[in-house]
Amino acid sequence: MKKKMNTHRVVTFLTREELEFLDKLEKDIMFSTGRFISRSQILQDMAELLSTTHMSAAGIKSNEELRQRMLDEIARMKQKQEPNT
């Protein structure tokens, strides 16, 4: 039996470019695989992926600092996945 997830609705405002990016991902998935994955699911997957880094946001004072912390964590994840050369 699958465990029922407790989900919550989140409303967000995106720029046209951000929305176009999500639309492109959605369409690329649809046309390359025939499967539909919604923009909401893409955002949920992105949040879930970032949560696996166990990143701390303590001390962050600006959006730029948050973006840099996220980039650093993503780079760290990528580095862990690359085979030692």
QUIBELZI-V119152 format. One record per helix or strand of 2 or more residues. SS is the DSSP state (alpha for helix, beta for strand). FROM is the first residue (numbers start at 0). LEN is the number of residues. If there is no record, write none. Layout:
SS,FROM,LEN + SS,FROM,LEN
This chain:
alpha,15,18 + alpha,38,13 + alpha,62,19
